[in-house]
Structure formats: C-alpha cells, structure tokens
Amino acid sequence: MAQIPTKPEILRWISDNPTKTAKRDIARAFGIKGAARIDLKRLLKELEDDGHLEKRRKTYRDPETLPPVSVCEVAGPDADGDLHARPLEWHGEGPEPRILLVLRDADPALGKGDRVLLRLSAVEGEAHHYEGRLIRRIGGGARRIVGIFRAHAEGGRIVPIDKGEDREWMVRPRETAGAEDGELVEAEQSGPRDRLGLKRARILERLGDPSAPRAVSLIAIHQHGIPDRFPDEVTAAAEAAEPAGLDGRRDLRDLPLVTIDPSDARDHDDACFAAPDDDPKNPGGHVLWVAIADVAHYVRPGSPLDREARLRGNSTYFPDRVVPMLPDALSGELCSLHEGEDRACIAVRMVLDASGEKIAHDFHRGLMRSAASLAYEEVQAARDGTPSDRTAPLMDKVIAPLYAAYEALRSARERRQPLELDLPERRIVLSPEGRVASVDFRDRLDAHRLIEEFMVLANVAAAEELGRRKQPLLYRVHEEPSPEKLEALREVAVASGFVLAKGQVLRTAHLNRLLAQAEGSEFDELMNMSTLRAMTQAYYAPENFGHFGLALKRYAHFTSPIRRYADLIVHRALVTAHGWGDDGLSSADVEALEATGKAISDTERRSMVAERDTTDRYLAAFLSERVGDEMTGRISGVQKFGLFVKLDGTGADGLVPVRSLGREFFVFDADAQTLMGADSGRTIGLGQRVTVRLAEAVPVTGGVVLDLLEVEGDALPKGPGPMGRRSPKRKAGKAKAKAGAVKRKVKRTRR
C-alpha cells in the first residue's frame, strides 16, 4: 500500500504540476488507491481550510498563484505603452499579481475592460509577475452594478439602484470586500446564476452611506463608469507643466479680452472682444475676437495626459461637483483664462458686415491677458443701465461694442433660422451640507445668447478654415430627423391643432413656424418637447454632413478644449494647418479620427445620461418630504405601462402606472401616443393638463410615482376593477386564441 504523502509534498507537487491538480491526478502521482483516497481527501480539505489550497470545482491549487490558463481583464497601457491585465479571480493574501500581455502581430487589438483568456507563465526579477499570451478574446468588460448591500449568513445580496433593474445579485462571503449591511457598493458580475436563479457578483468598492448628501453624484459616477480619479502619472504631468511664453506667438495682451461665464465657474476657456471696423469698405461692420485657451500646448499627442483626456472624452457636470477631462493644474490654472494672468491661446479674428454676415477671418496663436472675469448677470445688468463698480469702466470700450456685434449677429441668425427651441433649463441649488435647497429655472439673458452666438461663429470659422486647407478634423454632425420621427411629430402637431406640411424638404424654418403656432398656447411646452424628441443625436465624425439644428453647412467644436476632446483635436488641426509647432495632429491622431469620433460621442452620451440621472435623484430627494401632496403638471410621455407627467415648479418627471388609472382596462395607441379606456372611451394623451398626488419618491433610484386624480379638470374614478371581472384584453386574447385554433383546424381538414 502506497504511503500517504505529507502536506508539504502535496503542495510541492501542485506547484510543480499546475495543470494536474485534480484529486485523481494527485492520487495517481503518489500511487494512492482504494480506501487510502479517503485519507488524501482529508489532507486536501485540511490544506484548503488552512488557506494553502483553494478548491475550484474538482481541482486544487495554491491561492497565492494563478493557474496556467486564466480569465483576465485588460487593465490598459502603462506610461511606456505596454498592455497589462489583472486576474479576475484572485484569492491570495498578497497584492494582486501584475500580468504583462505579450501579443503577436496577428492578435486582435485589445482595449481597457476587455476580457481575455490567457496562457500564463511566471517570471522573476521583473516589475510584473506573469507574462500572458492571448488564447482568445472572450468579450467586453464585466457588467458593473451599483446597489445597496444586504448582508446575510451566506454573504449577502445587492439590491440595484437602477430603476430598470429589479433582480437582486448574490454575493458569496469571500467576495463582499468587507461591506456592511446598508452600504452603497460597486460590484461586477462574477459568475452565472446560482441555484436560486440570481446572478453572482463580487464587490469591487464600498461607496459608503447611500443617504449621504453628496452620494447622489457618486452613484452616477460609478453606475456609468465615469473615470473620476486621475492616474498619478497624469496628475504629475499636469503639475509639472510650465506657463507658455511669447516665443512663436502673437502678443494679444493689449486687447481688452474678457471672459463671461456663470458666477460660480472655476475655469474660463473662452474670451471675447469686439470693436467697430474702421475699414471704410465695411461701413457699419464689426471686428470680433474670440480667444480660446491653448490646451494643445500642454496636452501633447500620445502623452499620458492625452490618453486620459481621450478616455474621458469630456468633463461631466453635476450639481455638487465636476469630473474634469483634465487635472485641475491645467483646467483650473494654466489653461484657464484668469483675469490679469498671461495665458497661451488660439484666437480667431472675424470681420462682420453691418448685417452680421462674416466676411473674413484669420487665426493666431497668441498670448493674452484677460481684462476681466465677468458673470452673465453683471454684464446684463450693465447693459440694462445698472453697471457695477467692476463693469462701469468697461461699458464704452468693451461691453457696448460686444452687444453691438451681437445685434448684428442676431439679425443674421434670424435670416438663417436655426431651430428655436424654448426649453427652460433646471438649476438645482444645494445647501452647504449638500442637500437640495431649491429647484429653479435659469434665466435666459441676452448675455447668454451673446456668448453663444460668438462661440457658434468661431466654431464655423474653424470648420471653414480647416476645410479650406484640406486638413483632417472632427466635425460636429447633426443630421435631419428620420421620416419616422418626423411623421410622429406631425401626428402630435395635428392632434394639437397645428400644421406641419408634408411633401417638402425639411428645414429648420418649417419647425420654427410650428413652434410659433404653439407659442403661448397650452401646447407650447408639448410642441417644444416633441420637436426635441424628433431630433437625431449629434455626434463627432471626420466626414462633414452639416448641422441641421443650427442650419449650418459646416460646423466643428473649437471653443472648449478644456472640457471636450473634440475641440482639442480641432486645435491640433489648426496648429498643423498653420505650421505653428510640433504639437499639432500626429499621424496616429489622423489614423484614429473615426474611432476617436465614435469614442467621444459615446462618452458625451454617457455624461448626459449620468447628469440626467443625478438630477432625477436630487429631485426625488427634494420631493420625498412632500409625499401625499397634490400637484399639477402635464403629460410628457405615454407608454403601455403608464404615463409620464412633468410636474410644474420642479420640472420633475413622475410615472403614473397604468394599473392605478381606475376601474377599466386602457388600450395603448403607440402612433397617437394615447391610452384609451375600453369601457368609457376616455382618452389620455400627450400634453394634457393633470392633477396628481405624489405617491412615492425614492432618492436612491430617482424614481417618482404619482396617482392620477384629474385630467383637464375631470376627476378619474378610483379603485380596482370588480372581482371576477374579465378585462377586455383577456377577452380579446381568448377570442384571438380561439380564432387561431379554428383556423388551424380548417387547414388540417382541407389537406
């Protein structure tokens, strides 16, 4: 009878033979047969309990090592451009081992978050612990979940905070990361469903108390995967940057350029100045300067700063914080046009005729010094006759000429007829503790419109300049509505008593006439919302398809390189086109333009959804103290499962579940966007004024549930349907099934 091996002998065998770790392999190696297998099983169990081995299905391995074939996640390149990966199942006591990916030319391109099956070989004396060779790519990153952890004896469960996710996730004891009951956590899927049908997850990070005031934006950041921590090398690169000098730049410091921003703005990336044109050939004309922070000087192609900026795509703005595209050393300092500070810029000088048409432009790489950092409200107050001590000295030479140029541009805008949507912008005001103090709507001042028109014109000039020089760039593209969306808009217009003619090439002027018909009527907000929904999503692309909403043939983003990567690409293109230096578009930039456009279009949408979700959660928190109150609003959406109502005052969107609408069955008409009572014939549709009762407001999900009380002043009957009553839907379904059975019987008879 073979001698039972000692524990060290078993561990040595497993270490030397990582591909033969099943119990039968170990038994065969030591010649163990029959009843002796029971003793071997006992030894393996003791080693497992002591933490020396980990059982995976029917095999054993040292938890401090990785198996020769492992599923890993690509972690992204390091400063040298080498690609690394992390093991998805590491249960050792020490730090997670580092894996260097050794790829062949024939291997597919891999990106951060990709899941891969690797063949691993251990290495010594290197910064990494393993080298991994690709067996195959097995998909994108693991699904991430943000939710509330509920602990129990067998680990716990995660209750998702996403309104569209109602299934809990199971967490095994060793994968809780020490989370406590009731904590907000971020987790990722770690395996298939368990015996209860729940998917398994492992906790990646504990996010703290979900009811904490500033947890709202933190939820969105983690839920949507927005990078909110800069790698050390990126922060170090930003902090090591030095201010640009005058060498190779035009000195613009004598121009009284000013920045005009929200009063709480931390960064200032655009400045402007206007003056009457003294050219006798252009009577009544204007010269308009727009200067933009020269981010390209500091963020060079292929650098750690560049890679991180492209990964983020744009800054993301929440009521309590900003997740910036660039570290604060750049976004808040060297690239911010602070008053009285010399700053590198790329400026465009534009000449307008008396009617506001741009007749010439030229670009300059310069050094500027902001004469003043102004807020919209104080500029508007100065224009309206009540200048402050700060704005009074600027009235004649700065503010008045800016408004004169704006008046000319406004007349040009009226002729061009861009889409004129009137949708108020919500503003959530937080207390010093981070709780919602009030919900306001931002005033739309001429000072806001002035800056918008100047920036649009500068963006047009950049697109035209690069197009003329045949320089690759990323355009901002906004295509016209699809025929299906346009027809849906036409149906809403007709139902509201308005006209949107068919059989013509659609122009923004046609939509503006529709909006003008509804202006001041009870359908004003409805038509604005419906028109917005009919629009396509704008995106970035190297091909120019025009900008429908702005009624422009050529458009690019140039004016915000601190917070948008697309603008940085345009700045680099301008540097290359004018031969201003070696920090223009690289060959890698040009080759990746299409991929970059898609990537940053995706990050832009990600930020929009995250910002919207955060607003919903703040509004739900604000309303949670008013549960039971009656409120008024307007139906903003109709679905089979219920109605969406936009509440007056806050602009919050709440759901009226169809089950709460009364005693009858309601039939959904997707084309007309209505619900119709099968018995009463009552029709509930878009745009109707309603009175509702706030039934539920859940801050952690942002969900608001309403009970419908009145539609256009008429009360709805309440209460469930009588017991035993068959709904028309069930009758119709039964009749349809019976008809189908008869049809099949007839077919069989005729064979």
C-alpha positions in Angstrom: 0.0 0.0 0.0 1.4 3.4 -1.0 2.4 5.8 1.8 0.1 8.9 2.2 2.2 11.9 1.2 2.8 14.8 3.7 1.2 18.2 3.3 4.4 19.8 2.1 4.8 17.0 -0.5 1.3 17.7 -1.8 1.9 21.4 -2.0 5.2 20.8 -3.9 3.5 18.5 -6.4 0.7 21.0 -7.1 3.3 23.8 -7.5 5.4 21.7 -9.9 2.4 20.4 -11.9 -0.1 23.3 -12.2 -2.1 21.5 -15.0 -2.6 18.3 -13.0 -4.3 19.4 -9.8 -7.4 17.2 -9.7 -7.7 14.8 -6.8 -7.3 11.8 -9.1 -4.1 13.3 -10.6 -2.6 13.7 -7.1 -3.7 10.2 -6.2 -2.2 8.8 -9.3 1.1 10.6 -8.7 1.5 9.1 -5.3 0.1 5.7 -6.1 -2.9 6.1 -3.8 -5.8 3.7 -4.4 -8.9 2.4 -2.7 -9.6 3.4 0.9 -6.4 5.5 1.1 -8.2 8.1 -1.1 -10.3 9.0 2.0 -7.1 10.0 3.8 -6.0 12.0 0.8 -9.3 13.8 0.7 -9.0 14.6 4.4 -5.5 16.1 3.8 -6.7 18.2 0.9 -9.6 19.5 3.0 -7.2 20.5 5.8 -4.9 22.3 3.4 -8.0 24.1 2.0 -9.2 25.1 5.5 -5.7 26.4 6.3 -5.7 28.6 3.2 -2.9 26.7 1.5 -5.1 25.4 -1.3 -8.3 26.6 -3.0 -10.7 24.2 -4.4 -12.1 25.1 -7.8 -14.6 22.6 -9.0 -12.7 19.3 -8.8 -9.1 20.7 -8.8 -6.9 22.2 -6.1 -4.3 25.0 -6.4 -2.2 27.3 -4.4 -4.3 30.5 -3.9 -1.1 32.6 -4.0 -0.5 31.6 -7.6 -2.5 31.8 -10.8 -3.4 28.7 -12.9 -1.6 28.4 -16.2 -4.8 29.3 -18.1 -6.8 32.2 -16.6 -9.5 34.6 -17.5 -8.3 38.1 -17.1 -9.3 41.7 -17.7 -7.2 44.1 -19.8 -6.2 47.0 -17.4 -4.9 49.4 -20.1 -1.5 50.6 -21.1 1.2 52.0 -18.8 3.4 55.0 -19.4 5.5 53.1 -21.8 2.5 51.9 -23.8 2.8 48.2 -22.5 -0.6 46.5 -22.1 -1.3 44.8 -18.7 -4.1 42.6 -17.4 -5.5 41.7 -14.0 -6.8 38.3 -13.0 -10.5 38.1 -12.4 -10.3 35.5 -9.7 -7.5 36.2 -7.2 -8.0 35.0 -3.6 -4.4 35.2 -2.3 -3.4 37.2 0.8 -0.9 39.3 -1.1 -1.4 42.0 -3.7 -3.0 41.1 -7.0 -0.3 39.9 -9.4 0.6 42.0 -12.4 0.4 40.4 -15.8 2.2 41.8 -18.9 0.4 41.0 -22.2 2.8 39.6 -24.8 0.8 39.9 -28.0 1.5 38.6 -31.5 1.0 40.7 -34.7 -1.9 38.5 -35.6 -3.7 39.1 -32.3 -6.7 41.4 -32.3 -6.5 44.9 -30.8 -7.4 44.9 -27.1 -8.8 47.8 -25.0 -9.2 48.5 -21.4 -12.0 46.4 -19.9 -11.8 43.6 -22.5 -12.0 40.0 -21.1 -9.4 37.6 -22.3 -8.3 34.0 -21.8 -4.5 34.0 -21.3 -1.9 31.3 -21.0 0.3 32.5 -18.2 3.9 31.9 -17.3 5.5 33.1 -14.1 8.6 35.4 -14.3 11.1 36.6 -11.7 13.1 39.8 -11.4 10.6 41.9 -13.3 8.1 44.6 -12.3 5.4 42.1 -13.4 4.7 38.6 -12.0 3.4 36.9 -15.1 3.5 37.1 -18.9 0.3 36.4 -20.6 -0.2 35.2 -24.2 -3.6 35.5 -25.7 -5.6 32.4 -26.3 -8.8 34.3 -27.2 -10.8 37.4 -26.5 -14.0 36.5 -24.8 -15.9 39.7 -24.7 -16.0 43.2 -23.3 -15.8 44.2 -19.6 -17.8 42.5 -16.9 -21.2 44.0 -16.2 -21.0 46.6 -13.4 -23.7 47.1 -10.7 -24.2 49.8 -8.2 -26.5 49.0 -5.4 -27.3 48.6 -1.7 -25.6 45.6 0.0 -27.8 43.5 2.3 -25.7 41.2 4.4 -26.8 37.7 5.5 -25.1 34.5 6.8 -24.1 33.3 3.3 -22.5 36.5 2.1 -25.2 38.9 1.0 -27.2 40.4 -1.8 -27.0 43.6 -3.8 -30.2 45.5 -4.4 -29.6 47.5 -7.6 -30.4 51.2 -7.6 -31.1 51.3 -11.3 -34.8 52.0 -11.9 -34.8 49.4 -14.8 -33.2 46.6 -12.7 -35.4 44.7 -10.3 -33.4 41.4 -9.8 -31.0 41.2 -6.9 -27.4 39.8 -7.2 -26.0 37.2 -4.9 -22.5 37.8 -3.2 -20.5 35.0 -1.8 -18.9 35.5 1.7 -15.3 35.8 0.3 -16.4 38.4 -2.3 -18.1 41.0 -0.1 -14.9 43.1 0.3 -15.9 43.7 4.0 -19.1 45.6 3.0 -21.5 46.3 5.8 -25.3 46.0 5.6 -26.9 49.0 4.0 -23.8 50.3 2.4 -23.7 51.5 -1.2 -21.3 49.3 -3.2 -20.0 48.9 -6.7 -19.7 45.3 -7.9 -19.2 43.3 -11.1 -20.7 40.1 -12.3 -18.6 37.2 -11.2 -20.4 34.1 -12.4 -23.6 32.5 -13.8 -26.8 32.3 -11.9 -26.9 30.4 -8.6 -29.4 27.7 -7.6 -32.0 30.4 -6.8 -31.7 31.9 -10.2 -29.8 35.0 -9.0 -26.7 36.2 -10.8 -23.5 36.3 -8.8 -21.4 39.4 -8.2 -18.3 40.4 -6.3 -17.9 43.8 -4.6 -15.2 46.0 -6.0 -15.6 49.1 -3.9 -17.5 50.3 -0.9 -19.0 53.7 -1.6 -20.4 54.5 1.9 -23.8 55.7 3.1 -26.3 55.9 0.2 -28.2 58.6 2.1 -25.2 60.9 2.4 -25.9 64.3 0.7 -23.1 64.0 -1.8 -23.6 60.3 -2.6 -26.0 61.2 -5.4 -23.4 62.2 -8.0 -21.1 59.5 -6.7 -23.8 56.9 -7.6 -23.9 58.2 -11.2 -20.2 58.3 -11.5 -19.8 54.6 -10.6 -23.1 53.5 -12.2 -22.0 54.8 -15.6 -18.3 54.1 -15.3 -17.1 57.7 -15.5 -13.3 57.9 -14.5 -13.1 60.2 -11.6 -9.5 59.6 -10.4 -6.5 60.7 -12.4 -3.6 58.2 -12.5 -0.5 59.5 -10.6 1.5 59.9 -13.8 -1.3 62.1 -15.3 -1.5 64.3 -12.3 2.3 64.6 -12.1 2.5 65.6 -15.8 -0.1 68.4 -15.3 1.6 69.7 -12.2 5.0 69.8 -13.9 3.7 71.9 -16.8 5.2 75.4 -17.2 3.4 78.5 -18.5 3.9 79.2 -22.2 6.0 82.2 -23.2 5.7 84.7 -26.1 8.1 82.8 -28.4 6.3 82.0 -31.6 3.1 83.7 -30.5 1.4 86.9 -31.4 1.2 89.3 -28.4 -2.5 90.0 -27.8 -2.1 91.3 -24.2 -3.2 94.8 -25.2 -6.6 93.6 -26.4 -9.1 94.0 -23.6 -10.4 90.5 -24.0 -12.9 89.5 -21.2 -14.4 86.2 -20.1 -18.1 85.9 -19.4 -19.2 82.8 -17.5 -21.6 81.6 -14.8 -20.9 83.3 -11.5 -19.7 80.0 -9.9 -17.4 79.0 -12.9 -14.0 77.6 -11.9 -12.5 77.5 -15.4 -12.6 80.1 -18.1 -11.7 78.7 -21.6 -13.0 81.5 -23.9 -12.7 85.3 -24.0 -14.0 87.8 -26.4 -13.6 91.4 -27.6 -15.4 93.5 -30.3 -14.9 96.9 -31.9 -16.3 98.8 -34.8 -14.5 98.0 -38.1 -12.5 101.1 -39.2 -12.2 99.8 -42.8 -14.2 102.3 -45.0 -15.0 99.4 -47.3 -17.1 97.9 -44.5 -19.4 100.6 -43.2 -21.2 99.7 -40.0 -19.2 96.5 -39.7 -17.6 94.9 -36.7 -14.3 93.2 -35.8 -14.9 90.3 -33.3 -12.1 88.5 -31.5 -12.7 85.1 -29.8 -9.7 83.7 -27.9 -9.6 80.1 -26.6 -7.2 78.5 -24.1 -4.3 76.8 -25.9 -4.7 73.3 -24.4 -2.8 71.7 -27.3 0.4 73.3 -26.0 0.2 71.4 -22.8 -1.6 68.1 -23.9 0.7 66.6 -26.5 -0.4 63.7 -28.7 0.3 60.2 -27.2 1.2 61.6 -23.8 -0.3 60.3 -20.5 -2.4 63.5 -20.4 -3.6 62.9 -23.9 -4.5 59.3 -23.3 -6.5 60.1 -20.2 -8.3 63.0 -21.9 -9.3 60.8 -24.8 -10.5 58.1 -22.4 -12.7 60.6 -20.6 -13.8 62.4 -23.8 -15.3 65.4 -21.9 -15.9 66.8 -18.5 -19.1 65.8 -16.7 -21.0 68.3 -14.6 -23.1 67.5 -11.5 -24.8 70.0 -9.1 -22.2 69.3 -6.4 -19.1 68.5 -8.4 -17.3 68.4 -11.8 -15.5 65.4 -13.1 -13.0 67.2 -15.3 -11.4 66.0 -18.5 -8.0 67.5 -17.4 -6.4 67.7 -14.0 -7.0 70.9 -12.0 -3.5 72.1 -12.5 -4.4 72.6 -16.2 -8.2 73.0 -16.2 -8.3 75.4 -13.3 -5.0 77.0 -13.7 -2.6 77.1 -16.7 -5.4 76.6 -19.3 -7.9 78.9 -17.5 -8.0 82.5 -18.7 -7.9 84.1 -15.3 -8.1 87.9 -15.0 -4.8 89.6 -15.2 -2.8 86.5 -16.0 -0.8 85.8 -19.1 -2.2 82.8 -20.9 -1.5 80.9 -24.1 -4.4 81.0 -26.5 -5.5 80.3 -30.1 -7.6 83.3 -31.3 -9.7 84.0 -34.3 -10.3 87.5 -35.6 -13.6 87.7 -37.5 -14.9 90.6 -39.6 -18.6 91.1 -39.8 -20.5 93.3 -42.1 -23.4 95.6 -40.9 -25.9 92.8 -41.4 -24.0 90.3 -39.3 -22.5 88.2 -42.0 -18.9 87.0 -41.5 -16.9 88.3 -44.5 -13.4 87.3 -43.3 -11.5 85.6 -40.6 -7.9 84.7 -39.6 -6.4 82.6 -36.8 -3.5 83.4 -34.5 -1.5 81.5 -31.8 -1.1 84.1 -29.2 -0.5 85.2 -25.6 -3.4 87.1 -24.0 -4.3 88.7 -20.7 -7.9 88.8 -19.6 -9.0 92.3 -18.7 -11.9 91.0 -16.5 -13.6 87.8 -15.5 -17.3 88.7 -15.6 -20.5 86.9 -14.8 -23.5 86.8 -17.1 -25.7 88.6 -14.7 -23.4 91.6 -14.1 -22.8 92.0 -17.8 -26.6 92.0 -18.4 -27.1 94.5 -15.6 -24.5 96.8 -17.1 -26.2 96.6 -20.4 -29.6 97.3 -18.8 -28.3 100.5 -17.2 -27.1 99.5 -13.8 -23.4 98.9 -14.1 -21.3 97.8 -11.1 -18.0 99.2 -10.0 -16.4 96.5 -12.0 -18.3 96.9 -15.2 -18.7 100.7 -15.3 -15.2 101.3 -16.6 -15.7 98.7 -19.3 -19.0 100.0 -20.7 -17.9 102.1 -23.6 -14.9 100.2 -24.9 -15.8 96.6 -24.1 -19.5 95.9 -23.2 -21.3 98.2 -25.6 -19.2 97.0 -28.7 -19.9 93.4 -27.7 -23.6 94.0 -27.7 -23.4 95.9 -31.0 -21.7 92.9 -32.6 -24.3 90.6 -31.1 -27.2 92.7 -32.5 -25.7 92.3 -36.0 -25.3 88.6 -35.5 -28.8 88.2 -34.2 -30.2 89.7 -37.4 -28.0 87.1 -39.4 -29.4 84.4 -37.2 -33.0 85.4 -37.9 -32.2 85.0 -41.6 -30.5 81.7 -41.1 -33.4 80.3 -39.0 -31.7 77.7 -36.7 -34.0 75.7 -34.6 -35.5 77.9 -31.9 -36.5 75.5 -29.1 -37.7 77.1 -25.9 -36.9 74.6 -23.1 -36.2 76.1 -19.7 -33.0 74.8 -18.0 -33.4 73.5 -14.5 -30.9 74.6 -11.8 -30.6 72.6 -8.6 -29.4 74.7 -5.7 -27.7 72.8 -2.9 -27.3 73.8 0.7 -23.8 73.9 2.3 -24.5 70.4 3.6 -25.2 69.2 0.1 -28.9 68.8 0.3 -31.4 70.3 -2.2 -32.3 73.8 -1.0 -34.4 74.7 -4.1 -35.1 73.9 -7.7 -35.1 76.9 -10.0 -35.1 77.6 -13.7 -32.2 79.5 -15.2 -33.0 82.9 -16.7 -32.1 83.2 -20.4 -30.4 86.6 -20.7 -29.1 88.4 -23.8 -25.6 88.0 -22.2 -26.0 84.2 -22.5 -27.2 84.5 -26.2 -24.3 86.9 -27.0 -21.7 84.4 -25.9 -23.5 81.5 -27.6 -23.6 83.4 -31.0 -19.9 84.4 -30.7 -18.9 80.8 -30.0 -21.0 79.4 -32.8 -19.4 81.8 -35.2 -15.9 80.9 -34.0 -16.7 77.2 -34.5 -17.9 77.9 -38.0 -14.7 79.8 -38.8 -12.6 76.8 -37.5 -14.5 74.3 -39.6 -14.3 76.6 -42.7 -10.5 77.2 -42.2 -9.6 73.6 -41.9 -11.9 72.6 -44.7 -10.3 75.2 -47.0 -6.8 73.9 -46.0 -8.0 70.3 -46.6 -6.8 69.4 -43.1 -8.4 66.4 -41.3 -10.6 67.2 -38.3 -13.6 66.1 -36.4 -16.8 67.8 -37.4 -19.8 68.2 -35.2 -22.6 66.5 -37.1 -26.3 66.8 -36.6 -28.4 65.1 -39.2 -32.0 65.9 -40.0 -34.8 63.9 -38.4 -35.7 60.4 -39.7 -39.0 60.2 -41.7 -40.5 58.1 -38.9 -39.7 60.6 -36.2 -40.9 63.4 -38.4 -44.2 61.7 -39.0 -44.6 61.1 -35.2 -44.1 64.8 -34.7 -46.6 65.7 -37.4 -49.2 63.5 -35.7 -48.7 65.2 -32.4 -48.9 68.6 -34.2 -52.2 67.7 -35.9 -53.7 66.3 -32.7 -52.9 69.6 -31.1 -54.5 71.6 -33.9 -51.3 72.8 -35.7 -49.9 72.2 -39.1 -46.6 70.7 -40.3 -46.8 70.4 -44.0 -45.8 67.2 -45.9 -44.0 66.9 -49.2 -41.2 69.4 -48.8 -37.5 69.3 -48.0 -37.5 69.8 -44.2 -35.8 72.9 -43.0 -35.5 74.3 -39.5 -37.7 77.2 -40.6 -40.6 74.8 -41.0 -40.2 73.6 -37.5 -39.8 77.1 -36.2 -43.2 78.0 -37.8 -44.7 75.0 -36.0 -43.3 76.2 -32.7 -44.5 79.8 -33.4 -48.1 78.4 -33.8 -47.9 76.8 -30.4 -46.2 79.7 -28.6 -48.3 81.0 -25.8 -50.9 78.2 -26.1 -51.5 75.3 -23.7 -49.5 73.1 -26.1 -46.4 75.3 -26.1 -44.3 73.0 -23.9 -45.6 69.9 -25.6 -44.6 71.0 -29.1 -41.1 72.0 -27.9 -40.6 68.7 -26.2 -42.0 66.7 -29.1 -39.7 68.6 -31.6 -36.7 67.9 -29.4 -37.6 64.2 -29.3 -37.8 64.2 -33.1 -34.2 65.4 -33.4 -31.3 63.0 -34.0 -28.4 62.8 -31.6 -25.5 65.0 -32.7 -22.1 63.2 -33.0 -18.4 63.7 -34.0 -17.1 62.4 -37.3 -14.3 63.1 -39.8 -16.8 63.4 -42.6 -19.0 66.5 -42.9 -22.7 66.0 -43.0 -23.7 69.5 -41.8 -25.5 70.7 -38.7 -29.3 70.6 -39.2 -30.3 72.2 -35.9 -28.0 75.2 -36.4 -28.8 75.4 -40.1 -25.1 75.3 -41.0 -23.3 73.6 -43.8 -20.0 73.1 -41.9 -19.5 73.1 -38.1 -16.8 71.9 -35.7 -16.2 72.4 -31.9 -13.3 74.7 -31.3 -14.2 76.8 -28.2 -14.0 74.4 -25.2 -10.8 72.3 -25.3 -10.6 72.3 -21.5 -13.7 70.2 -21.3 -14.1 68.5 -24.8 -11.6 66.3 -26.5 -13.1 67.1 -29.9 -12.1 70.7 -29.5 -8.5 69.7 -28.7 -8.4 67.7 -32.0 -9.5 70.8 -33.8 -6.9 72.9 -32.1 -4.2 70.4 -33.1 -5.5 70.5 -36.7 -5.2 74.3 -36.7 -1.6 74.1 -35.3 -0.7 71.7 -38.2 -2.5 73.7 -40.8 -0.7 76.9 -39.9 2.7 75.3 -39.1 2.7 76.7 -35.6 4.7 73.9 -33.9 5.3 70.2 -33.4 2.2 69.8 -31.2 -0.3 69.5 -34.0 -2.2 66.5 -35.2 0.0 63.4 -35.1 -0.2 60.6 -37.7 -1.8 58.4 -35.0 -4.4 61.1 -34.4 -5.3 61.2 -38.1 -5.5 57.4 -38.5 -7.7 57.2 -35.4 -10.1 60.1 -36.2 -13.1 57.9 -36.9 -12.5 55.8 -33.8 -11.9 58.9 -31.7 -15.1 60.5 -33.0 -17.1 57.4 -32.0 -15.4 57.1 -28.7 -16.0 60.7 -27.6 -19.6 60.6 -29.0 -20.2 57.7 -26.6 -18.6 59.4 -23.6 -20.7 62.5 -24.3 -23.9 60.4 -24.2 -22.6 58.7 -21.1 -22.2 62.1 -19.3 -25.6 63.3 -20.5 -27.3 60.2 -19.0 -25.3 60.4 -15.8 -26.1 64.1 -15.4 -29.8 63.4 -16.0 -29.9 60.5 -13.6 -28.3 62.7 -10.9 -30.8 65.4 -11.5 -33.6 62.8 -11.1 -32.2 61.6 -7.8 -31.8 65.1 -6.4 -35.4 65.9 -7.4 -36.7 62.7 -5.8 -34.8 63.7 -2.6 -36.4 67.1 -2.8 -39.9 65.7 -3.3 -39.6 62.9 -0.8 -40.7 65.2 2.0 -43.9 66.1 0.1 -45.3 62.5 -0.4 -49.1 62.8 -0.3 -49.2 66.3 -1.7 -51.3 67.2 -4.7 -49.5 68.7 -7.7 -50.2 69.9 -11.2 -48.3 69.0 -14.4 -48.6 68.0 -18.0 -48.4 64.6 -19.6 -45.0 64.4 -21.3 -45.0 60.7 -22.3 -47.3 57.8 -22.9 -46.3 54.1 -22.7 -48.2 50.8 -22.4 -47.2 50.6 -18.8 -48.3 54.1 -17.8 -48.0 57.9 -18.2 -45.1 60.2 -17.6 -46.0 63.6 -16.1 -43.7 66.6 -15.9 -44.5 68.4 -12.7 -45.0 72.2 -12.6 -42.5 74.0 -10.4 -39.7 71.4 -10.3 -39.9 70.0 -13.8 -39.5 66.5 -12.3 -40.8 63.6 -14.3 -43.0 61.1 -12.5 -44.7 57.8 -13.6 -48.4 57.1 -13.3 -48.6 53.3 -13.5 -51.4 52.1 -15.8 -52.7 49.9 -13.0 -53.6 53.0 -11.0 -55.7 54.7 -13.7 -59.0 53.4 -12.5 -61.5 50.5 -12.8 -61.2 49.9 -16.5 -58.7 48.5 -18.9 -56.8 51.0 -21.0 -55.7 50.4 -24.6 -52.3 51.8 -25.7 -52.1 53.5 -29.1 -48.4 53.9 -29.9 -49.0 56.1 -33.0 -51.3 58.5 -31.3 -49.4 58.3 -28.0 -52.6 57.8 -26.0 -54.3 55.4 -23.6 -58.0 54.9 -24.1 -60.4 53.4 -21.7 -62.0 50.2 -23.1 -65.3 50.9 -21.4 -65.6 54.7 -21.1 -63.7 55.7 -24.2 -61.8 58.2 -22.1 -58.6 59.2 -24.0 -55.5 60.3 -22.1 -52.7 61.6 -24.2 -49.6 63.9 -24.6 -49.9 67.5 -23.5 -52.9 67.2 -21.3 -53.0 69.1 -18.0 -53.3 66.8 -15.0 -53.6 66.9 -11.2 -51.7 64.2 -9.4 -50.9 63.0 -5.9 -47.3 62.2 -5.1 -47.3 58.6 -4.0 -43.6 57.8 -3.8 -40.2 59.5 -4.2 -37.1 57.3 -3.9 -33.9 59.3 -3.8 -31.5 56.4 -4.3 -33.1 55.4 -7.6 -34.6 58.8 -8.6 -38.0 57.2 -9.1 -41.1 59.3 -8.6 -44.5 57.6 -8.6 -47.8 59.5 -9.0 -51.5 58.8 -8.6 -53.6 60.5 -11.3 -56.5 62.5 -9.9 -57.8 64.7 -12.7 -57.3 65.1 -16.5 -58.1 68.5 -17.9 -60.2 69.2 -14.8 -62.2 65.9 -14.9 -61.8 63.5 -12.0 -61.0 59.9 -12.6 -62.9 57.1 -10.9 -60.6 55.3 -8.4 -60.3 51.7 -7.1 -59.6 48.3 -8.6 -61.9 46.6 -11.0 -64.7 44.3 -9.6 -63.6 40.8 -8.5 -64.0 38.3 -11.2 -64.4 40.8 -14.0 -62.6 39.9 -17.2 -60.7 42.7 -18.8 -61.3 43.4 -22.5 -57.6 42.5 -23.0 -58.2 39.0 -21.7 -61.4 38.6 -23.7 -59.6 39.7 -26.8 -56.7 37.4 -26.2 -59.1 34.4 -25.6 -61.0 35.2 -28.8 -57.8 35.5 -30.8 -56.6 32.2 -29.5 -59.9 30.5 -30.3 -59.9 32.0 -33.8 -56.4 30.7 -34.3 -57.4 27.2 -33.2 -60.4 27.2 -35.7 -58.1 28.3 -38.4 -55.6 25.5 -37.7 -58.5 23.0 -37.7 -59.8 24.2 -41.0 -56.3 23.9 -42.5 -55.9 20.4 -41.3 -59.3 19.4 -42.6 -58.5 20.7 -46.1 -55.3 18.7 -46.5 
